[in-house]
Every structure is written in structure tokens, then in C-alpha cells.
């Protein structure tokens, strides 16, 4: 079994969040592959905040690599992160969304805006317009 395969197995199956944290960190440093991207994308929904943070950060770095094909990942996962109660989820989710929308694909942008614009324009649950950032 390759190191990459072992990291993927641990990330998907380990009960110990510390082991998943290490695997999600290291998977960002192995040669890019579709299995790596799939494992990191699945980890976006991990119950552990650090695992999610590591996985999303790794996807963002992979998406920024020069001369690499764009990431073929579902933007809905990262749009949903914008509504998380955790700052790290919102921060890293927006980072990946910025990467995957850099090419300004009209279909991707329309999907993102049409489905979530009303929800985004209302701000986080429990806030009023006065509590939102003035920009």
C-alpha cells in the first residue's frame, strides 16, 4: 500500500480524530491524484473541525497549483461552509470557492448565486442588518 493510500484509508476510517488530523494534513503534500482530491473532499464533512480545516486548506492549495487542471469538486460543499457556526469553516470554505470560481464559469457562478443568494444576503442566522459588516 502506498503512503497516499494509507493516508486516505486513515482519513476515511480512523475513529481517532488525531489520526484523521494527521492524515488530512499529509494528504496535502502527496502527488496530486483523483483519489486524493476525493478523500479530501469527503473530509470536508468530518465531525472534527481541525480535519475539516486541514482538508479544505489542502484542496485550496491543490487548486492554486500552476499548470494543474482545475479541481472538479462540488461547490455546494463549500457554499454550505459559509453558513457554519465555525470561523475556520467559513474562512476555508470561502478560500476554496474563490479558487474554483477564478475562471468565472457562468454556469458555476449562476448555480452558486441562484441557489444561495437570498440566504447570503440575509446574513448569518440571528443577526440583524445593523450587525452585519458594512460593505
N, C-alpha and C positions, 0 to 999 in steps of 0.2 A: 504494500500500500504506500502510495506517495505521501509526502508531508502534506501536500494540499488536500488530498483525500482524507487524511487523518484529521486535519483541522475542520473540514466540512462535516465529518462524522461527529466530532465532539460538539461543534456548534449546533447541530440538529438534535443530538441525543443526550448530551450530558445533563444530569439532574443538578449538578453543582454550578451555580451561576458564575463562580470564579473561573471554572474551566471554560465556560462559554465566552466569558470576557476575553480570556487569553486567545481563544480560537478566533473570535471576531476581530481582534487586533491583528493577529498574524496573517489572517486571510487577505488583509490589505497589502501584504508585501510579497505574495507569491505571484508568479507569472499569470497574467490575465487569462481567464477562461470562462466559458459559459456556465460551468458548474460553480465556479467561484462566485460569479455575479448572482446566480440563482440562490446559493446558500446565504449570501449577504442580504439579498432582497427578502428572503424568508425571515431573517433575523430582525428585520425592521419591526416585526410584531412581537418580539421577545418580551417576556414579562419583566426582564431586568433592564433598568434604564441605561446602565453602562454598556451592556451588549448592544442595545439599540443605537446608542451614540457611536460606538466603535464601528458598527456595520454601516451606518449611514455615512459616517466620515470616510470610510474606505470606499464606498460607492462614489462619493463626490470626487475623491482623488482619482479613482479609475476613470471617471467621466471627464476629468480635466487633462488626461494624458494626451500628449501631442501625437498626431498621426494614428490615433486609435479610433476605431469606429464608435459611433455614439452608443450609449447604453440603451438597450431595448428593454426598458423596465416600465412598469405601470405607474404613471404619475399619481394615480389616486392614493396610493400608499403614502406618498409624501405630502399630498394635499391634506389628507386626514391628520397628519402630524402637526399641521398648523393649528389644529384645534385641541391639541393636547394640553393638559394642565402643567406639563413639564417644559421649562425653558429650553433644555437641551433638545427635546423633540422638535419644538418649533424652530429653533436655530438650525439644526442639521437638516430638517425637512426642507426648509426654505433654501438651504445651500444646494441640495440635490435638484430641487425644482429649477433653480437658476441655471444649473448645468444642463439639464435635459431640455430646457426651453431656449437655450442660446441661439439655436438655429432658426428660431421663430417660425416653426412649423405651424401653419394656420390651423390645421386640424387639431393638433395637440393644444394649442392656445385656446381654441374655441371650446374644446371639451373641458378644459380646466376652468375657464371663465363661466361658461353657461351653467355648469352644474353647481358651482360653489360661490359665485359672485354675491348672491344675496346673503349667504351665511357669513362671508368675509366682511361685507360692508356693515353688518350689524355689530361686529367686534366679538370679543370673547364673551361667553355666557356670564351674566351677572354684571356686565359693565354698562355704563351709560355713555352717550356720545361725549360728554364732558370728560370722562375718564380715559378716553382713547387718545393716542398720540395725535398731536396737532399737525399732521402732514397729509 
